[in-house]
Amino acid sequence: MSVTKVEPVKAPVAPAPVATSADQPVRATRPSARLAQITVPSLPPAVASTAAKASFLPSAPAPVTVSFTPIKKDAKLANNWKSKKVEDLSDAEIIAMPDGEYMNDVQMAYFRRKLVALKQDILNSAGETTEHLREDTVVVPDPADRATIEEEHALELRTRDRERKLLKKIEQSIIRIDAGDYGFCDETGEAIGVGRLLARPTATLSLEAQQRRELKQKMFGD
């Protein structure tokens, strides 16, 4: 009697993944652990629609924040205006005056002198421009030199045109001083401030009102 030897059956071996090329490894089908931890929040349909529309609409201008540093007053100069003449006072002494003396007779006279001096400077500059134009009437043969002279004349005339507009504002400010309305905002009636008037004697708006007007001009045009 013969005995038949039974060999153990081997489990089938899964074929190894075949790479398409030597430089292109086979990608894993399971997501990595890092991607599994990332969750994307879902938005409701209404919110998603609003967000999509907002991405195509022009964004509104951001609100302007005013950072204004108050001018430091020197307490030692606070009472100099009582003993000095108007023509001897300095800007620091005018700033140091008490707030209760805002736009009193001394400050009105001080700013009037400043405006008159600025007006005289503009008139002197206009006279010098006229003299320059008369002196440069000689015809220059070189085209390059002639073009340079004409460009200088054009620049000087543009400067005089800006000063002409400033001259009109200076005259209006002097009228306001004579009427007792100088130093107060045209829109709000609040004090413009000595510091702002020293930097811009022809100012008719407070700093906040001026910034609101400039913001409106940017948004809606002139």
Buried (B, 14 or more C-beta within 10 A) or exposed (E): EEEEEEEEEEEEEEEEEEEEEEEEEEEEEEEEEEEEEEEEEEEEEEEEEEEEEEEEEEEEEEEEEEEEEEEEBEEEBBEBBEEBEBEEBEEBBBBBBEEEBBBEEBBBBBBBEBBEEBBEEBEEBEEEBEEEEEEEEEEEEEEEEEEEBEEEBEEBEEEBEEBEEBBEBBEEBBEBBEEEBBBBBEEEEEBBBBBBBBEBBBBBBBBBBBBBEEEEEEEEEE
